[in-house]
Amino acid sequence: MSRVPEVADAWFDSGSMPYAQWHYPFENHDTFDRYFPADYIAEGIDQTRGWFYSLLALSTILFDRAPFRAVIVNDQVLDATGRKMSKSRGNAVDPRDALDTYGADVTRFYFLSSSNPWVPKRWDPSALRETDRKLFATLRHTYRFFALYANEEGWSHAASAAVPVAERSDLDRWVLARLDRVAGLVDEALNGFDLTAGARAIQEFVLDDVSNWYVRRSRDRFWATRPDASAASADAFATLHECLVTAARLLAPFAPFMSDWLHRALEDDQSVHLADFPRGAGRREPRLEREMDDVRRLVALGRAARDKAGIHTRQPLRTLQAVLPEGRRLSGAMAALVMEELNLKQVVWLGESEDLVGLYAKPRFGALGPKHGARTPAVAGAIGELDTPTLRELKDGRTVEIEVGGESVRVAPEDVAILEETRTDLAVASDGGCLAALDTAIDDGLRAEGYAREIVNRVQRLRREAGLEVADRIRLGIAGPEALEGAAVAHSEYIAGETLALQVRIGADRLGGLTTKRVRLGGFEVRLGVERTLDDEKQPTGGAGMSVDTD
């Protein structure tokens, strides 16, 4: 080897990069003026005394300014215990092994979403697997769901026209409003070099808004088994297609490989890296978004109330008594969403939650003592007498002033523990001014409907175990105790529609020719038989297309 005489020092040479790349000052003056200083640079914290120093020192000496407008400095990757990785310690991770195990996209997204780049990172394999499960597996499953039903229904984004967004359903318009919101958030975050906020916004949208809410709420719209389903299905396909395409484009800077695969699959093999970055399409609807937020909060509280009562969601209940902040009430369509999600017959709106849940305060003497000294017992006594509006202010995180011995005393949220006390036999859950109270009484009609839903759930499992395609029609046999068979008869059309059964046979002596399986359902032992129909037997389910054979 021989030394290159023009290089004084390796770090001096690398620090000259902004000028040397244009052979400045010997030529390219206009090009240099156009591109100097750089928009931003990125490098590890270990280069503070290397490249960063020489880069900044040379630019300061030559031009009296920094050679960059913004800088992102990533800190070290530590081992699982927080120690710096070292070959001598034996705790170093081979990057090639990590990429082979988890993939480049998952590794990149984990580093960017877990915390800001300038914070040290612990190498946590379980967190990488969780990153893959939450975002990347969800995206893959959502795309496969979309592709499966789009192919089944013959839908194509190039050949199928959807109605204008303003004419679509509340659910379609809501998720597109959320899409515009997340596009704006990510654009703003990346322009401000806040990579972590941008990454988390994408993950939240894909997991919570698209997968766990929009797709789940729209599932029956993706297969046109109802006579009026074709238009609704086209809108649903167009909406989900746009959500997935835009999510791929937002994700491209964070996960270049997965986003390109998804974009090519959706957009006729066009690379995501040649597409424009999303900016939003002006479709925000604040009122609709707030209403849907209220729906989702009530649904979450309703599920928590069901859990407290030990009643699963497939068992219908009669009534939900609900409270929203500021006395808000949901429109009829939005209240219907709550009823469907929580499997209810009606929602009753209350003005205040105090009739169902009371608040009371317990003084925290460890916090009060240093502040009030000998007056602490008197302050604690006054806290125990606070009225509901004051307790609610403390619960919401606001400091209040109370009178103790003729003097004004400030009480902060950390000085007290605000507890709730249920004043009803209903199953109650509340949070942040929202309340959901469920009537848990179950009559014979509700119990029968619950049996029917349990039957559907078990039959769907049997369909999957038998390897049936999503559009395969079946013959279905049901045999069990009288109460369960009666429920199957009463709800036979619902059962057939949900399971794609052309024929429902109910009763032990009607199961001839069907291979049955014994399952436990509602405390009973039940025999269920599922058999795929022949292609020439297939016809639309429901109405004249479905027959019921009973004892």
Secondary structure as a PSIPRED ss2 file (coil, helix, strand):
# PSIPRED VFORMAT (PSIPRED V4.0)

   1 M C   1.000  0.000  0.000
   2 S C   1.000  0.000  0.000
   3 R C   1.000  0.000  0.000
   4 V C   1.000  0.000  0.000
   5 P C   1.000  0.000  0.000
   6 E C   1.000  0.000  0.000
   7 V C   1.000  0.000  0.000
   8 A C   1.000  0.000  0.000
   9 D C   1.000  0.000  0.000
  10 A H   0.000  1.000  0.000
  11 W H   0.000  1.000  0.000
  12 F H   0.000  1.000  0.000
  13 D H   0.000  1.000  0.000
  14 S H   0.000  1.000  0.000
  15 G H   0.000  1.000  0.000
  16 S C   1.000  0.000  0.000
  17 M H   0.000  1.000  0.000
  18 P H   0.000  1.000  0.000
  19 Y H   0.000  1.000  0.000
  20 A H   0.000  1.000  0.000
  21 Q C   1.000  0.000  0.000
  22 W C   1.000  0.000  0.000
  23 H C   1.000  0.000  0.000
  24 Y C   1.000  0.000  0.000
  25 P C   1.000  0.000  0.000
  26 F C   1.000  0.000  0.000
  27 E C   1.000  0.000  0.000
  28 N C   1.000  0.000  0.000
  29 H H   0.000  1.000  0.000
  30 D H   0.000  1.000  0.000
  31 T H   0.000  1.000  0.000
  32 F H   0.000  1.000  0.000
  33 D H   0.000  1.000  0.000
  34 R H   0.000  1.000  0.000
  35 Y H   0.000  1.000  0.000
  36 F C   1.000  0.000  0.000
  37 P C   1.000  0.000  0.000
  38 A E   0.000  0.000  1.000
  39 D E   0.000  0.000  1.000
  40 Y E   0.000  0.000  1.000
  41 I E   0.000  0.000  1.000
  42 A E   0.000  0.000  1.000
  43 E E   0.000  0.000  1.000
  44 G E   0.000  0.000  1.000
  45 I H   0.000  1.000  0.000
  46 D H   0.000  1.000  0.000
  47 Q H   0.000  1.000  0.000
  48 T C   1.000  0.000  0.000
  49 R C   1.000  0.000  0.000
  50 G C   1.000  0.000  0.000
  51 W H   0.000  1.000  0.000
  52 F H   0.000  1.000  0.000
  53 Y H   0.000  1.000  0.000
  54 S H   0.000  1.000  0.000
  55 L H   0.000  1.000  0.000
  56 L H   0.000  1.000  0.000
  57 A H   0.000  1.000  0.000
  58 L H   0.000  1.000  0.000
  59 S H   0.000  1.000  0.000
  60 T H   0.000  1.000  0.000
  61 I H   0.000  1.000  0.000
  62 L H   0.000  1.000  0.000
  63 F H   0.000  1.000  0.000
  64 D C   1.000  0.000  0.000
  65 R C   1.000  0.000  0.000
  66 A C   1.000  0.000  0.000
  67 P C   1.000  0.000  0.000
  68 F E   0.000  0.000  1.000
  69 R E   0.000  0.000  1.000
  70 A E   0.000  0.000  1.000
  71 V E   0.000  0.000  1.000
  72 I E   0.000  0.000  1.000
  73 V E   0.000  0.000  1.000
  74 N E   0.000  0.000  1.000
  75 D C   1.000  0.000  0.000
  76 Q C   1.000  0.000  0.000
  77 V E   0.000  0.000  1.000
  78 L E   0.000  0.000  1.000
  79 D C   1.000  0.000  0.000
  80 A C   1.000  0.000  0.000
  81 T C   1.000  0.000  0.000
  82 G C   1.000  0.000  0.000
  83 R C   1.000  0.000  0.000
  84 K E   0.000  0.000  1.000
  85 M C   1.000  0.000  0.000
  86 S C   1.000  0.000  0.000
  87 K C   1.000  0.000  0.000
  88 S C   1.000  0.000  0.000
  89 R C   1.000  0.000  0.000
  90 G C   1.000  0.000  0.000
  91 N C   1.000  0.000  0.000
  92 A C   1.000  0.000  0.000
  93 V C   1.000  0.000  0.000
  94 D C   1.000  0.000  0.000
  95 P H   0.000  1.000  0.000
  96 R H   0.000  1.000  0.000
  97 D H   0.000  1.000  0.000
  98 A H   0.000  1.000  0.000
  99 L H   0.000  1.000  0.000
 100 D H   0.000  1.000  0.000
 101 T H   0.000  1.000  0.000
 102 Y H   0.000  1.000  0.000
 103 G C   1.000  0.000  0.000
 104 A H   0.000  1.000  0.000
 105 D H   0.000  1.000  0.000
 106 V H   0.000  1.000  0.000
 107 T H   0.000  1.000  0.000
 108 R H   0.000  1.000  0.000
 109 F H   0.000  1.000  0.000
 110 Y H   0.000  1.000  0.000
 111 F H   0.000  1.000  0.000
 112 L H   0.000  1.000  0.000
 113 S H   0.000  1.000  0.000
 114 S H   0.000  1.000  0.000
 115 S C   1.000  0.000  0.000
 116 N C   1.000  0.000  0.000
 117 P C   1.000  0.000  0.000
 118 W C   1.000  0.000  0.000
 119 V C   1.000  0.000  0.000
 120 P C   1.000  0.000  0.000
 121 K E   0.000  0.000  1.000
 122 R E   0.000  0.000  1.000
 123 W C   1.000  0.000  0.000
 124 D C   1.000  0.000  0.000
 125 P H   0.000  1.000  0.000
 126 S H   0.000  1.000  0.000
 127 A H   0.000  1.000  0.000
 128 L H   0.000  1.000  0.000
 129 R H   0.000  1.000  0.000
 130 E H   0.000  1.000  0.000
 131 T H   0.000  1.000  0.000
 132 D H   0.000  1.000  0.000
 133 R H   0.000  1.000  0.000
 134 K H   0.000  1.000  0.000
 135 L H   0.000  1.000  0.000
 136 F H   0.000  1.000  0.000
 137 A H   0.000  1.000  0.000
 138 T H   0.000  1.000  0.000
 139 L H   0.000  1.000  0.000
 140 R H   0.000  1.000  0.000
 141 H H   0.000  1.000  0.000
 142 T H   0.000  1.000  0.000
 143 Y H   0.000  1.000  0.000
 144 R H   0.000  1.000  0.000
 145 F H   0.000  1.000  0.000
 146 F H   0.000  1.000  0.000
 147 A H   0.000  1.000  0.000
 148 L H   0.000  1.000  0.000
 149 Y H   0.000  1.000  0.000
 150 A H   0.000  1.000  0.000
 151 N H   0.000  1.000  0.000
 152 E H   0.000  1.000  0.000
 153 E H   0.000  1.000  0.000
 154 G C   1.000  0.000  0.000
 155 W C   1.000  0.000  0.000
 156 S C   1.000  0.000  0.000
 157 H C   1.000  0.000  0.000
 158 A C   1.000  0.000  0.000
 159 A C   1.000  0.000  0.000
 160 S C   1.000  0.000  0.000
 161 A C   1.000  0.000  0.000
 162 A C   1.000  0.000  0.000
 163 V C   1.000  0.000  0.000
 164 P C   1.000  0.000  0.000
 165 V H   0.000  1.000  0.000
 166 A H   0.000  1.000  0.000
 167 E H   0.000  1.000  0.000
 168 R C   1.000  0.000  0.000
 169 S C   1.000  0.000  0.000
 170 D H   0.000  1.000  0.000
 171 L H   0.000  1.000  0.000
 172 D H   0.000  1.000  0.000
 173 R H   0.000  1.000  0.000
 174 W H   0.000  1.000  0.000
 175 V H   0.000  1.000  0.000
 176 L H   0.000  1.000  0.000
 177 A H   0.000  1.000  0.000
 178 R H   0.000  1.000  0.000
 179 L H   0.000  1.000  0.000
 180 D H   0.000  1.000  0.000
 181 R H   0.000  1.000  0.000
 182 V H   0.000  1.000  0.000
 183 A H   0.000  1.000  0.000
 184 G H   0.000  1.000  0.000
 185 L H   0.000  1.000  0.000
 186 V H   0.000  1.000  0.000
 187 D H   0.000  1.000  0.000
 188 E H   0.000  1.000  0.000
 189 A H   0.000  1.000  0.000
 190 L H   0.000  1.000  0.000
 191 N H   0.000  1.000  0.000
 192 G C   1.000  0.000  0.000
 193 F C   1.000  0.000  0.000
 194 D C   1.000  0.000  0.000
 195 L H   0.000  1.000  0.000
 196 T H   0.000  1.000  0.000
 197 A H   0.000  1.000  0.000
 198 G H   0.000  1.000  0.000
 199 A H   0.000  1.000  0.000
 200 R H   0.000  1.000  0.000
 201 A H   0.000  1.000  0.000
 202 I H   0.000  1.000  0.000
 203 Q H   0.000  1.000  0.000
 204 E H   0.000  1.000  0.000
 205 F H   0.000  1.000  0.000
 206 V H   0.000  1.000  0.000
 207 L H   0.000  1.000  0.000
 208 D H   0.000  1.000  0.000
 209 D H   0.000  1.000  0.000
 210 V H   0.000  1.000  0.000
 211 S H   0.000  1.000  0.000
 212 N H   0.000  1.000  0.000
 213 W H   0.000  1.000  0.000
 214 Y H   0.000  1.000  0.000
 215 V H   0.000  1.000  0.000
 216 R H   0.000  1.000  0.000
 217 R H   0.000  1.000  0.000
 218 S H   0.000  1.000  0.000
 219 R H   0.000  1.000  0.000
 220 D H   0.000  1.000  0.000
 221 R H   0.000  1.000  0.000
 222 F H   0.000  1.000  0.000
 223 W C   1.000  0.000  0.000
 224 A C   1.000  0.000  0.000
 225 T C   1.000  0.000  0.000
 226 R C   1.000  0.000  0.000
 227 P C   1.000  0.000  0.000
 228 D C   1.000  0.000  0.000
 229 A H   0.000  1.000  0.000
 230 S H   0.000  1.000  0.000
 231 A H   0.000  1.000  0.000
 232 A H   0.000  1.000  0.000
 233 S H   0.000  1.000  0.000
 234 A H   0.000  1.000  0.000
 235 D H   0.000  1.000  0.000
 236 A H   0.000  1.000  0.000
 237 F H   0.000  1.000  0.000
 238 A H   0.000  1.000  0.000
 239 T H   0.000  1.000  0.000
 240 L H   0.000  1.000  0.000
 241 H H   0.000  1.000  0.000
 242 E H   0.000  1.000  0.000
 243 C H   0.000  1.000  0.000
 244 L H   0.000  1.000  0.000
 245 V H   0.000  1.000  0.000
 246 T H   0.000  1.000  0.000
 247 A H   0.000  1.000  0.000
 248 A H   0.000  1.000  0.000
 249 R H   0.000  1.000  0.000
 250 L H   0.000  1.000  0.000
 251 L H   0.000  1.000  0.000
 252 A C   1.000  0.000  0.000
 253 P C   1.000  0.000  0.000
 254 F C   1.000  0.000  0.000
 255 A C   1.000  0.000  0.000
 256 P H   0.000  1.000  0.000
 257 F H   0.000  1.000  0.000
 258 M H   0.000  1.000  0.000
 259 S H   0.000  1.000  0.000
 260 D H   0.000  1.000  0.000
 261 W H   0.000  1.000  0.000
 262 L H   0.000  1.000  0.000
 263 H H   0.000  1.000  0.000
 264 R H   0.000  1.000  0.000
 265 A H   0.000  1.000  0.000
 266 L H   0.000  1.000  0.000
 267 E C   1.000  0.000  0.000
 268 D C   1.000  0.000  0.000
 269 D C   1.000  0.000  0.000
 270 Q C   1.000  0.000  0.000
 271 S C   1.000  0.000  0.000
 272 V H   0.000  1.000  0.000
 273 H H   0.000  1.000  0.000
 274 L H   0.000  1.000  0.000
 275 A C   1.000  0.000  0.000
 276 D C   1.000  0.000  0.000
 277 F C   1.000  0.000  0.000
 278 P C   1.000  0.000  0.000
 279 R C   1.000  0.000  0.000
 280 G C   1.000  0.000  0.000
 281 A C   1.000  0.000  0.000
 282 G C   1.000  0.000  0.000
 283 R C   1.000  0.000  0.000
 284 R C   1.000  0.000  0.000
 285 E C   1.000  0.000  0.000
 286 P H   0.000  1.000  0.000
 287 R H   0.000  1.000  0.000
 288 L H   0.000  1.000  0.000
 289 E H   0.000  1.000  0.000
 290 R H   0.000  1.000  0.000
 291 E H   0.000  1.000  0.000
 292 M H   0.000  1.000  0.000
 293 D H   0.000  1.000  0.000
 294 D H   0.000  1.000  0.000
 295 V H   0.000  1.000  0.000
 296 R H   0.000  1.000  0.000
 297 R H   0.000  1.000  0.000
 298 L H   0.000  1.000  0.000
 299 V H   0.000  1.000  0.000
 300 A H   0.000  1.000  0.000
 301 L H   0.000  1.000  0.000
 302 G H   0.000  1.000  0.000
 303 R H   0.000  1.000  0.000
 304 A H   0.000  1.000  0.000
 305 A H   0.000  1.000  0.000
 306 R H   0.000  1.000  0.000
 307 D H   0.000  1.000  0.000
 308 K H   0.000  1.000  0.000
 309 A H   0.000  1.000  0.000
 310 G C   1.000  0.000  0.000
 311 I C   1.000  0.000  0.000
 312 H C   1.000  0.000  0.000
 313 T C   1.000  0.000  0.000
 314 R C   1.000  0.000  0.000
 315 Q C   1.000  0.000  0.000
 316 P C   1.000  0.000  0.000
 317 L E   0.000  0.000  1.000
 318 R E   0.000  0.000  1.000
 319 T E   0.000  0.000  1.000
 320 L E   0.000  0.000  1.000
 321 Q E   0.000  0.000  1.000
 322 A E   0.000  0.000  1.000
 323 V E   0.000  0.000  1.000
 324 L C   1.000  0.000  0.000
 325 P H   0.000  1.000  0.000
 326 E H   0.000  1.000  0.000
 327 G H   0.000  1.000  0.000
 328 R C   1.000  0.000  0.000
 329 R C   1.000  0.000  0.000
 330 L C   1.000  0.000  0.000
 331 S C   1.000  0.000  0.000
 332 G H   0.000  1.000  0.000
 333 A H   0.000  1.000  0.000
 334 M H   0.000  1.000  0.000
 335 A H   0.000  1.000  0.000
 336 A H   0.000  1.000  0.000
 337 L H   0.000  1.000  0.000
 338 V H   0.000  1.000  0.000
 339 M H   0.000  1.000  0.000
 340 E H   0.000  1.000  0.000
 341 E H   0.000  1.000  0.000
 342 L H   0.000  1.000  0.000
 343 N C   1.000  0.000  0.000
 344 L E   0.000  0.000  1.000
 345 K E   0.000  0.000  1.000
 346 Q E   0.000  0.000  1.000
 347 V E   0.000  0.000  1.000
 348 V E   0.000  0.000  1.000
 349 W E   0.000  0.000  1.000
 350 L C   1.000  0.000  0.000
 351 G C   1.000  0.000  0.000
 352 E C   1.000  0.000  0.000
 353 S C   1.000  0.000  0.000
 354 E C   1.000  0.000  0.000
 355 D C   1.000  0.000  0.000
 356 L C   1.000  0.000  0.000
 357 V E   0.000  0.000  1.000
 358 G E   0.000  0.000  1.000
 359 L E   0.000  0.000  1.000
 360 Y E   0.000  0.000  1.000
 361 A E   0.000  0.000  1.000
 362 K E   0.000  0.000  1.000
 363 P E   0.000  0.000  1.000
 364 R C   1.000  0.000  0.000
 365 F H   0.000  1.000  0.000
 366 G H   0.000  1.000  0.000
 367 A H   0.000  1.000  0.000
 368 L H   0.000  1.000  0.000
 369 G H   0.000  1.000  0.000
 370 P H   0.000  1.000  0.000
 371 K H   0.000  1.000  0.000
 372 H H   0.000  1.000  0.000
 373 G H   0.000  1.000  0.000
 374 A H   0.000  1.000  0.000
 375 R H   0.000  1.000  0.000
 376 T H   0.000  1.000  0.000
 377 P H   0.000  1.000  0.000
 378 A H   0.000  1.000  0.000
 379 V H   0.000  1.000  0.000
 380 A H   0.000  1.000  0.000
 381 G H   0.000  1.000  0.000
 382 A H   0.000  1.000  0.000
 383 I H   0.000  1.000  0.000
 384 G C   1.000  0.000  0.000
 385 E C   1.000  0.000  0.000
 386 L C   1.000  0.000  0.000
 387 D C   1.000  0.000  0.000
 388 T H   0.000  1.000  0.000
 389 P H   0.000  1.000  0.000
 390 T H   0.000  1.000  0.000
 391 L H   0.000  1.000  0.000
 392 R H   0.000  1.000  0.000
 393 E H   0.000  1.000  0.000
 394 L H   0.000  1.000  0.000
 395 K H   0.000  1.000  0.000
 396 D C   1.000  0.000  0.000
 397 G C   1.000  0.000  0.000
 398 R C   1.000  0.000  0.000
 399 T C   1.000  0.000  0.000
 400 V E   0.000  0.000  1.000
 401 E E   0.000  0.000  1.000
 402 I E   0.000  0.000  1.000
 403 E E   0.000  0.000  1.000
 404 V E   0.000  0.000  1.000
 405 G C   1.000  0.000  0.000
 406 G C   1.000  0.000  0.000
 407 E E   0.000  0.000  1.000
 408 S E   0.000  0.000  1.000
 409 V E   0.000  0.000  1.000
 410 R E   0.000  0.000  1.000
 411 V E   0.000  0.000  1.000
 412 A C   1.000  0.000  0.000
 413 P H   0.000  1.000  0.000
 414 E H   0.000  1.000  0.000
 415 D H   0.000  1.000  0.000
 416 V E   0.000  0.000  1.000
 417 A E   0.000  0.000  1.000
 418 I E   0.000  0.000  1.000
 419 L E   0.000  0.000  1.000
 420 E E   0.000  0.000  1.000
 421 E E   0.000  0.000  1.000
 422 T E   0.000  0.000  1.000
 423 R C   1.000  0.000  0.000
 424 T C   1.000  0.000  0.000
 425 D C   1.000  0.000  0.000
 426 L C   1.000  0.000  0.000
 427 A E   0.000  0.000  1.000
 428 V E   0.000  0.000  1.000
 429 A E   0.000  0.000  1.000
 430 S E   0.000  0.000  1.000
 431 D E   0.000  0.000  1.000
 432 G C   1.000  0.000  0.000
 433 G C   1.000  0.000  0.000
 434 C E   0.000  0.000  1.000
 435 L E   0.000  0.000  1.000
 436 A E   0.000  0.000  1.000
 437 A E   0.000  0.000  1.000
 438 L E   0.000  0.000  1.000
 439 D C   1.000  0.000  0.000
 440 T C   1.000  0.000  0.000
 441 A C   1.000  0.000  0.000
 442 I C   1.000  0.000  0.000
 443 D C   1.000  0.000  0.000
 444 D H   0.000  1.000  0.000
 445 G H   0.000  1.000  0.000
 446 L H   0.000  1.000  0.000
 447 R H   0.000  1.000  0.000
 448 A H   0.000  1.000  0.000
 449 E H   0.000  1.000  0.000
 450 G H   0.000  1.000  0.000
 451 Y H   0.000  1.000  0.000
 452 A H   0.000  1.000  0.000
 453 R H   0.000  1.000  0.000
 454 E H   0.000  1.000  0.000
 455 I H   0.000  1.000  0.000
 456 V H   0.000  1.000  0.000
 457 N H   0.000  1.000  0.000
 458 R H   0.000  1.000  0.000
 459 V H   0.000  1.000  0.000
 460 Q H   0.000  1.000  0.000
 461 R H   0.000  1.000  0.000
 462 L H   0.000  1.000  0.000
 463 R H   0.000  1.000  0.000
 464 R H   0.000  1.000  0.000
 465 E H   0.000  1.000  0.000
 466 A C   1.000  0.000  0.000
 467 G C   1.000  0.000  0.000
 468 L C   1.000  0.000  0.000
 469 E C   1.000  0.000  0.000
 470 V C   1.000  0.000  0.000
 471 A C   1.000  0.000  0.000
 472 D C   1.000  0.000  0.000
 473 R C   1.000  0.000  0.000
 474 I E   0.000  0.000  1.000
 475 R E   0.000  0.000  1.000
 476 L E   0.000  0.000  1.000
 477 G E   0.000  0.000  1.000
 478 I E   0.000  0.000  1.000
 479 A E   0.000  0.000  1.000
 480 G C   1.000  0.000  0.000
 481 P C   1.000  0.000  0.000
 482 E H   0.000  1.000  0.000
 483 A H   0.000  1.000  0.000
 484 L H   0.000  1.000  0.000
 485 E H   0.000  1.000  0.000
 486 G H   0.000  1.000  0.000
 487 A H   0.000  1.000  0.000
 488 A H   0.000  1.000  0.000
 489 V H   0.000  1.000  0.000
 490 A H   0.000  1.000  0.000
 491 H C   1.000  0.000  0.000
 492 S H   0.000  1.000  0.000
 493 E H   0.000  1.000  0.000
 494 Y H   0.000  1.000  0.000
 495 I H   0.000  1.000  0.000
 496 A H   0.000  1.000  0.000
 497 G H   0.000  1.000  0.000
 498 E H   0.000  1.000  0.000
 499 T H   0.000  1.000  0.000
 500 L C   1.000  0.000  0.000
 501 A E   0.000  0.000  1.000
 502 L E   0.000  0.000  1.000
 503 Q E   0.000  0.000  1.000
 504 V E   0.000  0.000  1.000
 505 R E   0.000  0.000  1.000
 506 I E   0.000  0.000  1.000
 507 G C   1.000  0.000  0.000
 508 A H   0.000  1.000  0.000
 509 D H   0.000  1.000  0.000
 510 R H   0.000  1.000  0.000
 511 L C   1.000  0.000  0.000
 512 G C   1.000  0.000  0.000
 513 G C   1.000  0.000  0.000
 514 L C   1.000  0.000  0.000
 515 T C   1.000  0.000  0.000
 516 T E   0.000  0.000  1.000
 517 K E   0.000  0.000  1.000
 518 R E   0.000  0.000  1.000
 519 V E   0.000  0.000  1.000
 520 R E   0.000  0.000  1.000
 521 L E   0.000  0.000  1.000
 522 G C   1.000  0.000  0.000
 523 G C   1.000  0.000  0.000
 524 F E   0.000  0.000  1.000
 525 E E   0.000  0.000  1.000
 526 V E   0.000  0.000  1.000
 527 R E   0.000  0.000  1.000
 528 L E   0.000  0.000  1.000
 529 G E   0.000  0.000  1.000
 530 V E   0.000  0.000  1.000
 531 E E   0.000  0.000  1.000
 532 R E   0.000  0.000  1.000
 533 T C   1.000  0.000  0.000
 534 L C   1.000  0.000  0.000
 535 D H   0.000  1.000  0.000
 536 D H   0.000  1.000  0.000
 537 E H   0.000  1.000  0.000
 538 K C   1.000  0.000  0.000
 539 Q C   1.000  0.000  0.000
 540 P C   1.000  0.000  0.000
 541 T C   1.000  0.000  0.000
 542 G C   1.000  0.000  0.000
 543 G H   0.000  1.000  0.000
 544 A H   0.000  1.000  0.000
 545 G H   0.000  1.000  0.000
 546 M C   1.000  0.000  0.000
 547 S E   0.000  0.000  1.000
 548 V E   0.000  0.000  1.000
 549 D E   0.000  0.000  1.000
 550 T E   0.000  0.000  1.000
 551 D C   1.000  0.000  0.000
